[in-house]
Amino acid sequence: MYEFIDVEIEGGLKAGKTDTFDEVKKIIKEKASEGWELVQILPVLNEKWSSAQLVKYTIVFKVNK
């Protein structure tokens, strides 16, 4: 079984903020304590702009039930 969790980007990486990725790490720790295994973190880009802009991370977890 897989679970997908989206984390929206806050502040922007150009501003030097890491709040969003700190939230990603928090989610990973919480899900690991529940028995889920991290599969991948996918950066999701805004495809409507000519220059790729990161808009969110999708975290993929797996658990064997």
PyMOL commands that set and color helices and strands:
alter all, ss='L'
color gray80, all
select helices_A, chain A and resi 13-15+19-33
alter helices_A, ss='H'
color red, helices_A
select strands_A, chain A and resi 2-8+37-46+53-62
alter strands_A, ss='S'
color yellow, strands_A
deselect
rebuild
show_as cartoon
